Amino acid sequence: MTDLTGLDPSTPVLVGVGQSSDPLDSPHYHRWSAVELAAAAAREALADAGVEAGEIDTVAGVRQFEVSTPYAQAPLGRSDSFPRSVAGRLGAEPRRAILEVTGGQSPQHLVAELARAIAAGEAGTVLLVGAEAISTARAWAGKPDAPDFGETVGGQLEDRGYGLDGMLTGLELAHGLVAPPTYYALFENARRHRLGLSRAEYAEAIGRLFEPFTEVAAANPHAAAPVRRTAAELMEVTDRNRLITDPYPRYVVARDQVNQGAAVLLTSVGRAAAYGVPRERWVFLHGASDLVERPVLDRPDLGLSPASVRAAATALERAGTTPDELDAIDLYSCFAVPVFLVCDGLGIAYDDPRGLTRTGGLPFFGGPGNNYSMHAIAEVVAAVRARPGSRGLVGANGGFCSKYSAGVYSTEPVPFRAWSDAGLQADLDRVPGPGVTEAYAGPATIETCTVAPRRDGSAYAVVVARLPDGTRTLAVAADGDDDVVAALLGEQPIGSGVELRRTGEVNTVARVLG
């Protein structure tokens, strides 16, 4: 390892990682709550570093799904302060507790933010932690012997709120556009049209992308679906692999029914040395970036994500490295399109022999709410420790390709820089969007669309349409309009003309013109 002489003692360093899981089918199933899963992972992180829990002065928690929106439910109860409940399980009494905003970017964002706090002397030893017990909640809700996950601990808590501003508009809500698979399917289909691929060609591409992910998941002891599948198996629609929304069968959609936790321990170089953390376990943040995309319907191109690409590229630039020089990569993979877009932007092949995931990815390892990338960080840290001096990239996505946080990690010591993304964000924000027209009747052109089958045999079909004045609107197929649904499921409906009408508070597709 490079000599540490001259490195500022306040330089932040990652010294511990831990993961936990509690699958329903395990002979050692515990019915752990999210707090207990997080505490188990945190104990592993502390043991990994050889640091006592009493040294923790700051604990930051990633939001569970059950506290991610104002309408979320907690069927088994929940803590009034997730981070303080975890700290209490460890015997820690941190002076500061944080509950981060909603989004899969949270773990990587917190690493960068609290590394800055350590460098500035505002924090000493920081525990980042998150977990989900969604499988247990679904399995036991309503049963007389269900566990009670409710607890009240009180104390200081910096609750940052949901952070959902700009994520969902009234127009989207009115048209039923709320489910993440539907949004990502719209992006996926827009990208397919831009590339000029047939349905079969694009399905094959998704399958080929994710086949190696299943191999990684199959070898991961914490994976929720440790099963190797071929590209064809992943994309063949069957009773078990039902279509969620065009073009996604269930196997290639993020798996949120999991019981998983992960934790990361950060401190300063000076403290790490005082604690006696072995130097081969020190991992430094070489570069990071956090950027936000504009609201979905006001994006210039629904088949691109410039904020995601820019964040990943900027983290690499700040680390003084290139995609080709990375040894470990984990790109957020709730669906295929976020992986495709970052690979396209960075020039990484979809079948890169280094692999694009270290966990197995969200559809196969599991998508533990907003906390997936804490697991990715833990795996990338393990990878760069195994090859001292190597570098690993974590790309963390939140919302609907709405927020992207990227970090580059290595055991190679570097001075810490408190990067600012304000200028990059301003550049992105200056690019004009098309504007949105909410109520419309008349001719338009399909820009992207998707159809989601319902269990009762009907379908939800939604269209993003461009109007003659260049603005966008949303429209849905009227219930029972099989002709419109069939047209939208045709080989290439994007680019076709449509006639829209106003029906009550929504725009509906009167007919697809072909």
C-alpha positions, 0 to 999 in steps of 0.5 A: 500500500502507498505510504500514508505519511503526510495524509491529513488525519481528518481524511475519511476512510471506510473501515467496515462493511456488513450484510445480513439476511433472513430468508423465510425458507431458511432453517434459521429464520428469525422473523427479524424486523428491519431494525434487527436486520440492520443491527445484525449487519452493523455488528458485522461492520463493527467486527470487520473494522474491530471498532467498538459501538461506543465510538459511533457519534453519527448514525444515518439510516436509509428509509424503509419502503414503509416510511418512503411515502406519506401513504405507506403502510407498516403492517407489523409496526415500525420504529419511530426512529429507525437509526436510533433503534439500530444504535440502541441494539448495538449499545451506541448512543450517537449524538446525531441520528439521520433518516435520509430521503427516499431513493436508491441513491441514498446509500452512496449519497450518504457515504459522500456526504458524511465523508465530507462531514468527517473531513470537516471535523463535524463527525468522527465515526459514522455508521450508515445502515439500512434494511428491509423485512418486506418478506416477513411483513407480507408473510405474517401480516394479519396473523394472530401470532405475527411479530410486533415491530413497533417501538418508540425510542425518541431522541434527536432525529434529523428526519429529512422527509420523503424527498419526492418533490417533482417525482410525481405530478398531478397529470401522472397521478390522474392517469394512473402512472405511479408504478416504477415498472411502468415508468421504466418500461416507458424509458425502455421502449423509447430506447428500443425505438431510438435503436431501431430494434425489434421486440425480439431483438430487444428482449434478447438484449435484456436477457443477455444483459441479465444472464450473468447477473443470475450467475453472481446471485447464485453464488451470493449467500444473501441473494433472494433468488440464487438461481442461474437462468439463461437469457431465454428463460429470463424473457420467456413469458410463462405462468411463473414468469408473467408479464409485469408490463411490456417489455418486462417479465417478472424475472427481470424486475427488481425483487422487493420481497426480501429480508436483507440489511447492510451497513458501512462504517466510516471514520477518519484516518487518524481515528482508524489508526488509533482504533488499530484498524489494519491498514489493508482494510482501509478503503478510500472514496476516490471520487463521487458525484450526485446529480438529479434529473428533471421531472419525467415528462419534461425530459428532452429524451425519455430514452436517455438519462444524462444525469445518471451518465454524468454522475458516473463519468464525473465520479470517475474523472474525480478519481483520475481513472477511466472505465477501462481501469476499473476492476469492480463494477456495480450498476444499479439494476432495478430494470435493464434500462438504467444499466444500459444507459450508464454502459452506453454513456461510459462505453462499457460493453453489456457483456464486459468480462468484469461483470456489471454487478457484484451482488447479483443485481436487484432482480436476483440478489434482491431490491431491499427498498432504498438500501440496495446500494449499501450491499453494492458498496459492501461487495465492491469494498470486498473486491478492492480489498482483495486486490489492493490498489484496484478501483471499484465503481458503485452507481446508485439510482433513485426514483425513475432515473431521477437521482443518481449517486456514484462513487469510486473506491480503492485501498490506495490512499488519496487526499479527500476533496469536498466536491461540488456538483452545483455547476454540473447540475446547473448545466443539466438544468439549463437544457430545455425540456419540451413542456407539458400540456395536461388536457388535450384532444386531437392528433398526436404522435406516440413517443413511447408507451407500455401495456401492463396486464391486470390479473382480471384479464384487462390491461392498463395501457399508457401513452406518452404523446407529442403534440403538434406544438412539440409539448408532451401529454399523457393518455391512457386506453379506455377500459375495454378498448382492446383495439388500442391495447392490441395496437400498442402491443404491435411490433413498433407502435412508437412513431404512430399517429394517435387521436386523443380525446378528453374523457373527464379528467384524463386524456384517452386514446381514441384510436391508433392511426398506424 
